[in-house]
Amino acid sequence: MAVTIAKESPVGLDLTLLFTRHTADMHADTPPESIHMMDASELAIPAVQFFVAREAGQPLAMGAFKALSDPTHAEIKSMHVLAEARGRGLSKAMLAHVEATARASGVTRLSLETGVQPTFIAARALYERAGYSICGPFEGYWDDPNSLFMTKSLV
């Protein structure tokens, strides 16, 4: 079956499992003061474009980007692939979709915050392979020993 990625509302009723798993991963080994995830209702704002990857109607992955005060800069948020759907290239496909949509919206730089803990090894590797490099904290963040910041030019 084909996987589709489309813009959706983050408060969709069938997205509960994605958000539950994402939240569990964020809390697995990160101190609460260093967790910067947005829940579904926080993502349901005009500044966020939220996407879901589905196969046969079932949600398998999600990703989003949030506009920052500089209209050419946005932040990647809520990237998650269900464990049972991993290893199929969904994270790479979602990241490519987020980047393409951000670029089409006039964004020339995407940045992100991720953890330094073992839970985030695969995510850091994905971003590094996609051309993201380590940077300092950006809008709304501070120097946190539990956070790693990365950025990529889209031009």
Phi, psi and chi 1 to 4 in degrees:
 res  aa     phi    psi   chi1   chi2   chi3   chi4
   1 MET       -  149.4  -64.8 -129.7  159.4      -
   2 ALA   -82.5  143.4      -      -      -      -
   3 VAL   -97.7  132.8  173.0      -      -      -
   4 THR  -115.3  147.9   59.9      -      -      -
   5 ILE  -122.9  126.7  -60.6  175.3      -      -
   6 ALA  -144.4  156.0      -      -      -      -
   7 LYS   -70.8  134.7 -174.5  174.9  178.9 -178.6
   8 GLU  -143.8  174.2  -64.0 -169.1   19.8      -
   9 SER   -82.8  134.5  168.3      -      -      -
  10 PRO   -69.5  -10.6   22.4  -29.9      -      -
  11 VAL   -97.7   19.2  -66.1      -      -      -
  12 GLY   -59.4  138.6      -      -      -      -
  13 LEU   -63.4  -28.9  -65.0  177.6      -      -
  14 ASP   -90.4   12.8   66.1  -13.5      -      -
  15 LEU   -99.8    4.1  -58.5  179.0      -      -
  16 THR   -56.4  -44.8  -57.6      -      -      -
  17 LEU   -62.7  -43.2 -178.8   60.4      -      -
  18 LEU   -58.3  -47.9  -89.1  169.1      -      -
  19 PHE   -69.5  -36.0  -82.4  100.8      -      -
  20 THR   -63.4  -45.7  -60.7      -      -      -
  21 ARG   -67.1  -41.5  -60.8  -99.7 -173.1   93.6
  22 HIS   -60.4  -46.3 -179.3   59.1      -      -
  23 THR   -62.0  -43.2  -58.9      -      -      -
  24 ALA   -61.2  -42.9      -      -      -      -
  25 ASP   -63.7  -41.6  -79.8   -3.4      -      -
  26 MET   -64.2  -33.1  -62.5  -55.7  102.0      -
  27 HIS   -92.7   -3.5  -71.1  -93.5      -      -
  28 ALA   -58.6  -47.3      -      -      -      -
  29 ASP  -147.4   26.6   54.1    5.9      -      -
  30 THR  -113.9  131.5  -56.8      -      -      -
  31 PRO   -60.2  142.2  -18.8   28.3      -      -
  32 PRO   -52.4  -37.3  -21.9   29.4      -      -
  33 GLU   -70.2  -10.6   66.6  -85.7    9.7      -
  34 SER  -109.4   10.7  -65.1      -      -      -
  35 ILE   -93.8  121.4  -63.6  171.6      -      -
  36 HIS  -116.3   19.2  -56.3  -71.8      -      -
  37 MET   -70.9  156.7   66.4  170.6  -80.5      -
  38 MET  -109.7  135.1  -62.9  170.0   74.6      -
  39 ASP   -79.6  176.5   67.1   23.5      -      -
  40 ALA   -56.2  -44.6      -      -      -      -
  41 SER   -67.5  -33.8   63.9      -      -      -
  42 GLU   -70.0  -27.3  -68.5  171.5  -46.5      -
  43 LEU   -80.1  -15.8  -70.0  164.6      -      -
  44 ALA   -85.4   58.8      -      -      -      -
  45 ILE  -130.9  158.0   60.5  171.7      -      -
  46 PRO   -59.4  -27.6  -25.3   33.8      -      -
  47 ALA   -73.5   -9.0      -      -      -      -
  48 VAL  -113.4  133.9  172.8      -      -      -
  49 GLN  -108.7  122.1  -68.3 -163.3   45.5      -
  50 PHE  -117.0  136.5  180.0   83.2      -      -
  51 PHE  -128.8  148.2  -50.6   96.0      -      -
  52 VAL  -128.1  134.8  177.7      -      -      -
  53 ALA   -95.9  128.5      -      -      -      -
  54 ARG  -128.1  150.0  -67.0  178.6  179.5  -88.3
  55 GLU  -133.4  124.8 -176.9  176.4   54.5      -
  56 ALA    51.9   37.0      -      -      -      -
  57 GLY    83.7  -10.4      -      -      -      -
  58 GLN   -89.4  130.2  -64.3  -58.6  -53.6      -
  59 PRO   -72.7  127.3   23.3  -28.1      -      -
  60 LEU  -114.8  -26.1  -58.5  177.2      -      -
  61 ALA  -154.7  159.7      -      -      -      -
  62 MET  -143.5  160.3   64.7 -177.5 -178.2      -
  63 GLY  -166.7  160.2      -      -      -      -
  64 ALA  -156.7  164.6      -      -      -      -
  65 PHE  -136.4  147.2   70.8   90.6      -      -
  66 LYS  -117.5  127.4  176.4 -175.4  172.7 -168.4
  67 ALA   -65.9  140.4      -      -      -      -
  68 LEU  -104.6 -179.7  -60.5  176.4      -      -
  69 SER   -63.4  -31.0   60.8      -      -      -
  70 ASP   -83.7  115.5  172.7   -9.3      -      -
  71 PRO   -64.1  -10.6   20.0  -28.3      -      -
  72 THR   -96.1    1.7   65.8      -      -      -
  73 HIS  -124.5  132.8 -169.0 -167.6      -      -
  74 ALA  -137.7  163.6      -      -      -      -
  75 GLU  -116.8  133.0  177.4 -175.8    5.0      -
  76 ILE   -74.2  133.8  -65.2  173.7      -      -
  77 LYS  -133.9  154.6  -61.7  -61.6  -70.6 -176.9
  78 SER    54.0   38.5  -59.4      -      -      -
  79 MET   -76.0  123.1  -70.2  -79.4  -69.4      -
  80 HIS  -157.5  137.5 -172.7   82.6      -      -
  81 VAL  -122.0  131.7  176.6      -      -      -
  82 LEU   -56.5  140.7  -67.2  177.0      -      -
  83 ALA   -54.3  -39.9      -      -      -      -
  84 GLU   -73.0   -9.3   55.3  -88.6   29.8      -
  85 ALA  -108.4    2.9      -      -      -      -
  86 ARG   -73.6  159.1  -68.4 -179.4 -175.6  162.6
  87 GLY    86.4    8.5      -      -      -      -
  88 ARG  -112.5    5.3  -60.9  174.3   49.1 -166.2
  89 GLY    84.3   12.0      -      -      -      -
  90 LEU   -67.6  -37.1  -66.4  174.4      -      -
  91 SER   -66.6  -40.2   58.2      -      -      -
  92 LYS   -64.5  -42.9 -175.7  177.1  177.5 -177.6
  93 ALA   -65.1  -41.9      -      -      -      -
  94 MET   -65.1  -44.0  179.9   61.5   73.9      -
  95 LEU   -61.1  -43.1 -179.0   57.9      -      -
  96 ALA   -62.2  -39.2      -      -      -      -
  97 HIS   -66.4  -44.7 -173.4   84.2      -      -
  98 VAL   -60.1  -46.7  166.1      -      -      -
  99 GLU   -61.8  -46.1  -72.1  179.2   -8.2      -
 100 ALA   -63.5  -41.4      -      -      -      -
 101 THR   -69.4  -40.3  -53.0      -      -      -
 102 ALA   -62.3  -46.5      -      -      -      -
 103 ARG   -58.6  -45.1 -172.8  179.5  -67.2  110.8
 104 ALA   -64.7  -22.1      -      -      -      -
 105 SER   -88.8    2.5  -60.3      -      -      -
 106 GLY    95.0    5.6      -      -      -      -
 107 VAL   -77.6  132.1  172.2      -      -      -
 108 THR  -112.4   -7.7   58.8      -      -      -
 109 ARG  -143.3  129.2  174.4  164.6  -57.7  -77.1
 110 LEU  -112.5  136.0  -89.4  176.0      -      -
 111 SER  -129.0  166.0  -61.5      -      -      -
 112 LEU  -155.2  159.7   62.1   99.2      -      -
 113 GLU  -118.9  132.8  179.4  -83.9  -23.1      -
 114 THR  -138.0  171.2 -169.6      -      -      -
 115 GLY   -87.5  163.0      -      -      -      -
 116 VAL   -95.6   -7.8  -61.7      -      -      -
 117 GLN   -73.1  163.4  -61.6   80.4    6.9      -
 118 PRO   -55.6  -30.3  -26.7   34.6      -      -
 119 THR   -55.6  -27.2  -54.9      -      -      -
 120 PHE  -102.6    9.0  -57.9  100.0      -      -
 121 ILE   -58.5  -47.7  -69.9  171.2      -      -
 122 ALA   -64.4  -40.1      -      -      -      -
 123 ALA   -63.7  -45.9      -      -      -      -
 124 ARG   -61.1  -39.9  -68.0 -168.5  -52.1  -94.3
 125 ALA   -65.3  -41.8      -      -      -      -
 126 LEU   -57.6  -49.9  167.6   73.5      -      -
 127 TYR   -65.5  -40.4  -63.8  125.8      -      -
 128 GLU   -62.5  -44.8 -170.5  174.3  -76.2      -
 129 ARG   -62.2  -29.8  -76.0 -169.1  -52.7  -86.9
 130 ALA   -84.7    1.9      -      -      -      -
 131 GLY    98.9   10.7      -      -      -      -
 132 TYR   -80.7  143.1  -72.1   78.5      -      -
 133 SER  -124.7  156.5   56.3      -      -      -
 134 ILE   -66.9  138.5  -64.9  172.1      -      -
 135 CYS  -140.2 -179.2   65.7      -      -      -
 136 GLY   -85.0  174.8      -      -      -      -
 137 PRO   -57.4  145.9  -20.1   30.0      -      -
 138 PHE  -121.5 -171.2   55.0   93.4      -      -
 139 GLU   -37.2  117.3 -174.1  173.9  -46.6      -
 140 GLY    88.0   -6.9      -      -      -      -
 141 TYR  -106.6  169.0  -70.0  101.5      -      -
 142 TRP  -137.3  169.3   56.8   92.6      -      -
 143 ASP   -69.0  109.5 -164.7   14.6      -      -
 144 ASP  -125.2  123.2 -179.2  -18.7      -      -
 145 PRO   -64.3  -13.0   21.9  -30.3      -      -
 146 ASN   -96.0    0.5  -66.3  -62.0      -      -
 147 SER  -116.5  147.8  -69.2      -      -      -
 148 LEU  -124.7  131.8  178.0   73.5      -      -
 149 PHE  -109.1  138.6  -56.8   96.2      -      -
 150 MET  -136.5  154.5  -58.1  179.8   85.6      -
 151 THR  -146.9  159.7 -165.4      -      -      -
 152 LYS  -149.6  135.9  178.0 -179.1  178.3  178.3
 153 SER   -80.4  136.7  171.2      -      -      -
 154 LEU  -100.2    7.2  -62.1 -179.4      -      -
 155 VAL  -101.0      -  -67.3      -      -      -
